[in-house]
């Protein structure tokens, strides 16, 4: 993943144009003064004026820095003080101001009308013009330090820089400590945002952690154990010694560290912050797909465990809305494993397990959601690999639907709806192998088939009755599938 593609990582074009315009204006003014310069005897008047102006401006700059940097650090994290003090914008401005004071002092000891005196006066005048011209860009740039959208990408780039230094084996101990300290800082910022109800701040922090995780997954694992992963590992507090030994042996402790921090953030999420869980789940699907593509099997397993932890906590809270969110992304996770059937079947088994657990705990709509989502998963897999879709149908989706039909409860109707939808959507996609498998297992009785089709057609609509995260109705038929089903029903 290219971390430079994160939003807000580049300076705004307006600030860049303003800075260029001010510098060009200062240069133009310097040329005018050089061509139409005043008498050298006026230096005794102009230099004290410049000196006083520089002193006053330096006081303004230091005051702004003293106000903005501690304010931001107190709002979010003290780590920002270190980050801001070393920022090129502040370093450049303070360097110019200090250089101007040194030149002013030196002029008191250098005889006038000498070459060095002339050079220093010219340098002081140039600095004066640059400082005055750059005042507005500097103050505007300094004010941006208060915005999380500015300093979060800075923290991310700092962490990625440390990771790349680790790959080059430069100061491994120091860079490793800085990297995981930065991850801790990002986590603390997210927790602060959670407590304050600042969703945007939390989403920025999760994006930063997602970038770290993506970079770490591809870093330092393919060199036979000679990389930074073999050095001193880092673990979240409270992890059992057996777990630490396993993560160290398998060299997956960096990924486990970031995943644990993500789970820590979600521990403080409330029902009103469901979009944060959806964003995290989406990011986990991406990194799980990346780990699978790189054949990082242990990391992929850690992702599945993370999903399982999230879904169990949602079941314990009996939060149907968040369960539906997670079920959707679990479906995408299963689909991401279509080239790895063992992993695909394992993930499908876990999702069905948690659906049954939710049903036992009284969250009945959770089972309904998974029944429909297994159908969506079969259809999605059929677009990639029809044989894999049939395997999933026979191993997991089919038995789940059959159990629901045999139960004689409300789930019987839900299972039939899922079967009919998958069958006719597959028919519209000309997935013959899948449609035949469904037909001979469930729909060979034409009377039952026609009855179920007519029930769906009577209330077929695409949008859900309520506005929610899914938006679309679970059992709706697409226009193509509806046309085929209606032709069958009327025939």
Secondary structure by P-SEA (a helix, b strand, c coil): ccccccccccccaaaaaaaaaaaaaaaaaaaaaaaccccccccccaaaaaaaaaaaaaaaaaaaaaccaaaaaaaccaaaaaaaaacaaaaaaaaaaaaaaaaaaaaaacccccaaaaaaaaaaaaaaaaaaaaaaaaaaaaaacccaaaaaaaaaaaaaaaaaaaaaccaaaaaaaaaaaaaaaaaaaaaaaaaaccaaaaaaaaaaaaaaaaaaaacccccccccccccbbbbcccccaaaaaaaaaacaaaaaaaaaaaaaaaccccccaaaaaaaaaaaaaaaaaaaaaacaaaaaaaaaaaaaaaaaaaaaaccaaaaaaaaaaaaaaaaaacccaaaaaaaaaaaaaaaaaaaaacaaaaaaaaaaaaaaaaaaaaaccaaaaaaaaaccaaaaaaaaaacccaaaaaaaaaaaaaaaaaaaacaaaaaaaaaaacccaaaaaaaaaaaaaaccccccccccccccccccccaaaaaaaaaaaac
